């Protein structure tokens, strides 16, 4: 049977008065007695008119559990009675027939009449909202627009401004009875009551409440509402470990500098209320210690020469001859050198030269490590600056050649690529390193082109100049 019209019988298909709709079918006064004879209901045992293929009367069908979600009978409103049984209003959407949206063409169960001139068209929810919903210019809520010219929702179009029932301040009528500030304040106080249940000590509960009220005075209700949950973990840690907010040294040792950065707002509150004094020296020492540990984490396996060098630096630190930051700066190139090689116990001269050719700026910092290797492990390696410079020049020349090849394959060059071309040509032809050359320094003399820098002239080939124009 096809789905009938409202005044058409599903059995005889005549235009007669419909006296019963049952499971998407309609029955007229003539067909109804034939299809709904009097039978005994299986549940209530009463004689009722029941469908030929059914066993329950209408009232008992309505008292069954939802056939889709299983919600208990009597605890929900009936949305529809289907072939599977009663369906609640929430699940009724899933039993609707899919219809095509007149605009996007997608099939949807949730369709509405078009708000445009042609009301016979059906639109899906997203297409319907494009024409009917927008952000109200008064209350800034995304709602159905009543006044499209002024873009106002129904409440704001009727009364533009009203008074908050709590603070009595003016607010957009679209907010309802309570303004947004009072709503956020109510929510904030609820969160405070919930979060204080996480603490066991009264001192921590009092501190947390004082912190929130300080946030309200400092940042306002909106930001205080956001920060009320962001720093709960800090107070939980203090409650579990110390039953109070300890000194800065204890906090720094536990959280470390990186961990305390996540709770800077709490630290500001503690400092403003003279509950904490920052020890910059201790903070710097612990930060450098963490950086040193991060350097050691680069090594897959312990390396004896690095360990002995670190012990040597620690002895100098204990004697007051160096600082913790100097230890970190000395260890960094040593660990980089050892971690860049695989399965080595001591570095060789070639490995040292290759490393310094890539990182010439670490020459002074690694010199202490080289001296330690020569003294402790009787190595015979040294920092050969001339050889390093030669290796660096070869690497740089190869890099410039690659730049020239890449740029010459391009038809047109950008301004930055033109500067890069001048840089590569000057080094390849004249062995002159000018990091940031300028096009204004190019001169033409007797039909030839030269780059002028520091009272010296460097020849540029004609084909290079043609690509710079």
N, C-alpha and C positions, 0 to 999 in steps of 0.2 A: 504494500500500500504506500502511495506517495503521500507527502505531507499535505493536509487539506487546507483550504481557505477557511476563514472564520465561520462562514455561513454555508459551507458545503459539507455534506455527510461523507465520511471516509468509505462507507460501505456501498450505499446506493448512488453516491455522487450527485445527489439532487440538492437544489437550493431550498432547504427546509430549515426550520428552527432547530438549533442544536441544543440538546438538553444535558449532554455529558461529554466532557473531554477526558480522555484516558490515554496516557503514554503517547502523546503527540498524535492521537487519533480523535476524530469527532464523530459523534453518533446522534442521529436525529430521533424524533419521538417514535418513528416506526421501527427503526433498527435496534433501538436501545433494549426493548424487552427480549429480543432474540439473542443478542450478544451478552446480555447481563441477566441471566436467569436467577431466580432465587435459590441460593445454596446456603449451606451451613458453613460459617467461617471457621477456619482451622484453629484460630487462637481464642476468639471471644465466644465461640459456639453459638452465635446468634444467626438467625436466618436473615441474610442480607442479599442484595443484588450484587453478584460477583461476576467478573468476566469469565468467559468460557474457559480460558486457559489459566485463570488465576485461582488461588485458594484462600486469599485474605480479602476482607472488606476494606473499604477506603480508610476508615479510622485505624484499623490495625496496621495497614501498610505505612501509615504516617508515624506509627509508634515503633518502627524498626530502626536499627542503627544505620548511620550513613554508609551507603554501599561503597563509597570511595575512600574516605578518611577514617571510617570506623567510629566516628563520634557517637557517644551513647544516646539512645533514643530519649526524647523529651528534653534534651539539653540544647537543642538547636532548632532554628526555624527551617521549615521545609522549603527547599528551592524548587524541587521538581520530583515527581515520581516516575522513574524510568523502568525499563525492562529489568534492570539489575536491582531495583528497590528504591527506597527513598534517598534523596540526595539533599544535603544541606545547602544553604545559600552560597557558602564559600566555594563549594565544589561544583555548583551549578554552571559556572563559567566553562568548565571543561566538557560539558555535555551539550553546549550550544553548537549549532551548525556553523561551520566556517563559511564566511562570506568574503567576496572580493572587494578590496578597497578601490573606489572609483578613481583615486589619484595615483597611488603607488602600485596598484595591481596585486598586492600581497593578500593572501588569505588570512583572515583573522576572525576569532570568535568574539572579540570585543569591538563592535562597530557602532557608530552613531550616525544620526542624520546630519547631512552637511549643513554648516551654519551659513553657507552662501545662498544665492538666489535659488538655486536648484536644490530644494530640500529632499528630493527623492533619492539623491545620491547617498551612498553609504561610505563613510570614511573610517579607517582604522584609528586607534587612539592617538598615535603619533601625528598623523595627518590632521586629525580633528583639532589637536592642541595648537597646531601652527596657526590656525585661523581664529581660535577662540581663547587661547591662553597667552599670557605675556606677564612680564614683571610690572607690577603696579608702580607708577611713578611716585606715589605718595608713601605707601607702606613698604615698598621694595619686596613684596611677596609675589611669588609666581602663582597666579590665580587666573580664573576665568574673568575676562575683561568685560565690564558692563558699559563703560563709556570709552569707545575706541578712539575718539578724537582726542580726549585728554589722557587716554590709557590709564583708567582707574578701575579698580575692582568694585564689586557691588557695595561693600561697606564704605569705602572711601568716596564713592560717587554720591551716596546718600548723605553722609556727614563727613566732611574732610578731616576735622580734628575733633578729638574727644579727650576727656580727663581720665587719667589712670585712677583706678579705684583704690590704689594703695598710697602712691606718692602724690596724687592729685596734680601731677604735671601734665601738660598737653602732650598728646601723642597722636599719630595717625590712627584713624578709626579701624583700619585693617588689622591692627594688633589685637583687637578684642577688648577685654576689660582691663588687662594688665599690660604695662609697657614692657619693652624688651629688657630694660635695665632691671626692673623688679623681677621679671621672669628669671633672668640669669642669676640674680642675687638669691632667689629661692632655691634654684638648682644648686648653687654653690654651697649654701648652708646644708642642703641634703647630702652633698658629697662630703662635707666636713664631718657630719655625723657618721657617715658610712666609713670613711677612712680612719677616723679615730678608733673604730672597733679593731683595727689591725694592731694597735699599740697596747702594751701591757703596763707601762709606767706612766704615772700622772705627769711627770716632768716632760716627757716626750709629747704627750697629748697637748699640754699647755704650750710647748714650743711650736708645735705644728699649727695650732690655732693662731698664735701670735704672728707666725710667718705668713699665713693666709691674709690676716687683716693688714699686715704691712704691705702685701702685694696689692690689696685693694686701694690703699692710700697712695701707693707708688705708681701703679699701672692702670688702675681702674678695675671694674668688676669683670669685664670680658676677658682680659688677660689673666686675672687672678683665677677665673674659672678654668682656663687652659692650664695654668701652672699648678693647680691644686693636685692633679694626678701625676704631673711630670716629675715631682721631687719626693713622692711618697716613699720611694725605695731608699732615699737617703735617711729618712727618719726611721724606717723599719730597721735598717742596718745599725743605726745608733741604739735603737731600742733593744735589739737582740744581743749586741756585743757589749755595750757600756752602760745601758739604762739611763743614759744622759748624753748630751752633746759634748764630746771630749775636747781637749786642746787641739790646736792646729797641727802639732807634730804627730799626734796619734792619728788624726784624719788623713794627713799626708802620707803616713807610712802605710795605712790600710788601703786608701783609694788610689794612691800614687797621683802625680800631677795630671796625667791624662784622664784619670777617673774623676778628679775634682772639677775638671773643665765642664763636665755634664751637669754640675750643680753650682754654677757660678751665681745664680740668683740667690740660693740659700747662703752662700758665702757673703754676698753683699748685705743680706739681712743680718747675719751674725756680726759683720764689721760695723754696720750702722748702729747696732745696739750694743757695741763694745763687748760682745761675747767672744770675740776671736781676734787674735793679733797675728798677722801674716809674717812669717819668717822667710824672707826672700833668699837668704843664704842656704837654709835647709832645703827650700824648694828647688833651688838651682842644683844642689848636690844630688838630690834624689832623681831629678830629671836627667842629669848626666849619667847617673848610674843605670837608669832604665835604657838610655841610648847605648851605653856600653853593652848591656845585656842583649839588646837588639842586634848589635854587631856580631856578638858571639853566636847568635842564632843563625847567622848566615852560613856558618861552618856546619857541614853535615856530620863530621866526626872531629873529636878534639885533636888539635895539632900541638905537639910538645913545644915547638919553638915559640908559638903564640902564647901559650900558657906561661912559659918562663919569662917572656918579655913583659907580660901583664904583671907578674909577681915583681919583676924588677921596677916597673913603674909604680906599683903600690908601695914598695919600700921607699922610693923617693918621695911619694906623697906623705907617708907617715913621718918622714924626716923634715917635712915642710919645704921641700925643694921644688915641688911642682903642684899643680892644682888638678882637680878631678876633670875639668874641661880639657886640660892639656893631655891628660891620659887618653881621653876619648879621641882627640885629634891625632894623637900618635898611633893609636890602635887602628884607626880607620883605614889608612893606606896599607898597613901591614896585613890586615885581614882581607882587604880587597885583593892584594897580591896573591895571598895563599888560596883564597876561594876561587880565583880566576883560573887556577891550574888544577889538574886532576891527579890525585894519587902521588903527591910529592911530599917529602919530609922537609927538605930545605930548598929554597929557590936557587936557581942558577943565575949566572951573569946575563945570559941571553933572555931569560924570563924577566929579570929586572929591567933590562934595556927596553924590551917590548912594552912592559907596563908603563914605564916613565915616558915612552914615546907617545902613548895615548893620553897620559895624565901627567904632563910636565909640571903642573902646578903642585903636585904632591912630592916634589923632589926634596924640599926641606923637611917635610913632615915624616918622610920615610927614612931619612938619614939616621935617626936614632935606632930604628929597627935593624938597619944594615950594620951599624957599629955593634949592636948586641949580638948579632949572628957571628960576626968576625971574632968577638971576644969569647962568647960562650960555646960556640960550635966550631971554631977555628976555620970559618969560611974565608975565602979569598975573593970576595966580590966587592965592587966599588961602584960609585956613581960616576960614570963616564959621560960628562955633559956634552962633549963634542960628538961622541957616537950617538947619543940620544937625539941630539939635534939633527944629525944626518938621517937617522931613521924617521924622525918626524917630518923632515923635508921630503923624503921619498913618499911617505903616506899622503902628505898634503899635495904633492905633485900628481900622484895617481888620482886623488880626489878631484883636482882641477881638470885633469884630462877627461874624467867621466862627466863633469859638468859641461865641458865644451862639446863633447859628443852628443849629449842629451839636448843642449840648446840649439846646436846646428841642425838637428833633425826637425825642429819646429819652424813653421813658416813665419809666424809672428810671435813677438815677445812682449810680455808685460813690462812695466817699469821696473819692478823688482828683479825680473829675470835679466833685464838689460844691465842693471848694476852688478848682478852676479856674473854676467859675461865679462865685463870689464875686469872684475876681481880675478877671474880664472885666467884671462889672457895675460894680465900683468905678471902673474906668478909663473905661468908656463913659459913665457918668452923672456922675461927679465929677472925672474927669481925675486920679485919684489912683492911683499905681502902688505896689501892695503885692504883692510877689512871692509871699509865702507867708502868706496870710490864715488866721485860725483861726476855727472855728465858735463857740468859747467867747466871742468878742468881740461876738457879735450880742446886742443888748438889745431888749426890748420896752417902749415908753413910750406909754401912752395909746392902745393898739391899733395903733401903728405900730412898725416894726422898723428898727433902726439898727445900723450897724457902728461899734464904738468903737475908735479907734486914735490914740495920742498926744494924748489929751485932746480929741479932735475926734469929732463924730458925723456919720456918713454915712448917708443914707436908703437903705433897701432896699425895693423894691416887694414887695407881699404875695405875688404869684405866684412871685417868686424865692424868698422864704422858704418857701413851701409845697413847693418842690422840694428844699429842703435838709433837711426833716424826715425 
